[in-house]
């Protein structure tokens, strides 16, 4: 099968959906001729014109609000938020307006919009261009949240998101835009709420999201060399969350580490760990472990920044302790 | 205006009068429901501002859209809503326009182009502009009116979306209901300079109009709506009006921010319903008896709707996790 980059996969998904449905449009800063700073959208304005690939002023709440209203009235906007860190700027429009409109109207109004943005540190961009803020929006009822872990997932999830009648936030890892993966030529969609088991194992389950899937896979390889069989699972969407697959694996292996690039406290890792504790407690041989980003603003210096995110080596060290029973009474 | 034209328009005038009285009557009943502790929560009264909602909405088609505010009952009535579903919503009943999930601050008859009342001050400015955007993109000749108060002019969102609306020539009319108070604070204390000049800075044609004169509001809106349909939008209107009640029904002792004399002056000398009623009689469009009969009929309608809503069913407990997503029946299941 051909291999394309994550960036090309997103571009293809958007182009295919815009050809299929005239009501789909892209709105955001520098999305047209510039094709975004990451060049993910290059070529789209040439095909679809400036009526459907709209460059906006630097006014995130404004264009987010316009997208919400447009979505309520017959179109399907894909909002491009240049950096995930800017999500704080659009919180009212996203969380008070888009997320609640269907509910507050008693089911009469829909907001079929996609907010595509990014996450991920270690790009030496400091604290306001490196955050992974998906837990913030996953907390809000009414928003779906997708975290593609490869080009294959990025394309399939984006196409599903555009066809969804609800607001969907997709976080792409900005360090993965040039990562290649096998992507079929023919059309496919990835349903929301279906986790993918990337590697089967029997001693421990590693649940990873977004780029942390790579970290978990690398850790599983290292563990395998040490005689520990790790299962690797990618939830793909955290809202909705495929609990059944995660619980099934936890019951099978009896040990789980959840790895995510959001801050560890009050985040995705804690939520998933808690659900496993509540629903698979008697199957567990060790506490479910959380591995998130350090609870510090992302520092600029490479010497510091690299310390803040989970690594395969860190996952391996924790997995070995869990398997050895050393974490049972961790201080 | 010629007599012939007035006669021709008599039906329109009577409907405008009727809609203004319906709003006032709705609010009087809502206030009573609050005072008698029959309504959950609070509500923000539109009384005194009727000529704004009616003058504007009577210039719109059912397919034109509006966005409304926390003070939204007037817009809802003016855009074509029925008392029964409105009172049901106010009381949190299943037959309410939002199945009781929105209440006073989110009330809207969505089928008549009302995109919702919004409890975030200025929160719907993006939605209104987006509605105008999709109308233009889809080639639908529809206009959107964005209602907001003078208090909302302090929100940055307004300036972001007016900028884009002007750049993209969107068919949207920003209707600033200037009732003189930003919650519990005089507008003069929160608004520097001129409100209309802010729109003009974006190249948006702005008008100031007496919001207590329903004919003046309607005439201006008709012109602007027609021009919006021709692609000449956006426009901005500042409507000078007055809020008879406090910020909300519980805001009773308000002399620390405005005097009783000032309230009395607006109610006695500038009331939009009294003024229009006098005009209808003077022009021979309706007799005093006809007007009294209309008022009585509306009063009875409202009383019957209140009675109906008080006895109507609450939503079943199973409703609580419905309508979070379009494609999941019960999210907690």
Contacts between the chains, C-beta under 8 A, distances in Angstrom:
chain1	res1	chain2	res2	distance
A	23	B	137	7.9
A	23	B	138	7.1
A	25	B	137	6.8
A	51	B	137	6.6
A	52	B	137	7.9
A	56	B	164	6.4
A	57	B	160	7.2
A	57	B	163	5.8
A	57	B	164	6.6
A	57	B	167	7.6
A	59	B	160	3.8
A	59	B	161	8.0
A	59	B	163	6.9
A	59	B	164	7.2
A	61	B	126	7.0
A	61	B	156	7.1
A	61	B	157	5.3
A	61	B	160	6.1
A	62	B	126	6.3
A	62	B	129	7.9
A	62	B	157	6.2
A	62	B	160	2.8
A	62	B	161	4.9
A	62	B	163	7.2
A	62	B	164	6.0
A	63	B	160	7.8
A	63	B	164	7.0
A	64	B	126	6.7
A	65	B	125	6.5
A	65	B	126	1.4
A	65	B	127	6.2
A	65	B	129	6.9
A	65	B	130	6.5
A	65	B	157	6.1
A	65	B	160	7.8
A	65	B	161	6.2
A	66	B	126	5.3
A	66	B	129	5.0
A	66	B	130	4.0
A	66	B	133	5.6
A	66	B	161	6.3
A	66	B	164	6.4
A	67	B	126	7.9
A	67	B	130	6.1
A	68	B	126	6.0
A	68	B	127	5.5
A	68	B	130	5.9
A	69	B	67	7.6
A	69	B	115	7.0
A	69	B	124	8.0
A	69	B	126	5.9
A	69	B	127	3.6
A	69	B	128	6.1
A	69	B	129	6.1
A	69	B	130	2.4
A	69	B	131	4.5
A	69	B	132	7.8
A	69	B	133	7.1
A	69	B	134	7.4
A	69	B	144	7.9
A	70	B	130	3.9
A	70	B	131	7.1
A	70	B	133	5.0
A	70	B	134	4.3
A	70	B	137	7.5
A	71	B	130	7.2
A	72	B	115	5.8
A	72	B	127	6.5
A	72	B	130	7.2
A	72	B	131	6.8
A	73	B	65	6.8
A	73	B	115	7.4
A	73	B	130	7.1
A	73	B	131	4.6
A	73	B	134	4.4
A	73	B	135	7.0
A	74	B	134	5.2
A	74	B	138	5.7
A	74	B	140	7.9
A	75	B	133	7.8
A	75	B	134	4.3
A	75	B	137	6.0
A	75	B	138	6.7
A	77	B	130	7.8
A	92	B	120	6.0
A	92	B	123	6.4
A	93	B	123	7.9
A	93	B	126	5.7
A	96	B	120	5.4
A	96	B	123	6.4
A	97	B	118	7.6
A	97	B	120	7.6
A	97	B	123	6.2
A	97	B	124	7.8
A	97	B	126	7.4
A	97	B	127	6.5
A	101	B	116	6.8
A	102	B	323	5.6
A	102	B	324	7.3
A	102	B	325	7.2
A	102	B	326	6.1
A	103	B	101	5.9
A	103	B	323	4.8
A	103	B	324	5.6
A	104	B	98	6.0
A	104	B	101	5.8
A	104	B	102	4.5
A	104	B	106	4.5
A	104	B	116	7.0
A	105	B	98	5.3
A	105	B	101	7.7
A	105	B	102	6.6
A	105	B	106	7.4
A	105	B	108	6.8
A	105	B	110	5.9
A	105	B	116	6.3
A	105	B	323	7.9
A	106	B	96	7.3
A	106	B	97	7.0
A	106	B	98	4.0
A	106	B	99	3.3
A	106	B	100	7.4
A	106	B	101	5.2
A	106	B	102	6.9
A	106	B	323	6.3
A	107	B	99	7.1
A	107	B	322	7.1
A	107	B	323	4.0
A	107	B	326	7.6
A	108	B	97	7.8
A	108	B	98	7.3
A	108	B	110	4.4
A	108	B	111	7.8
A	109	B	110	5.7
A	109	B	115	7.0
A	109	B	116	6.8
A	110	B	326	5.6
A	141	B	324	5.2
A	141	B	331	7.0
A	142	B	324	5.5
A	142	B	325	7.0
A	144	B	325	7.3
A	164	B	327	7.5
A	165	B	326	4.2
A	165	B	327	6.6
A	166	B	325	4.9
A	166	B	326	5.6
A	166	B	327	7.1
A	240	B	328	7.6
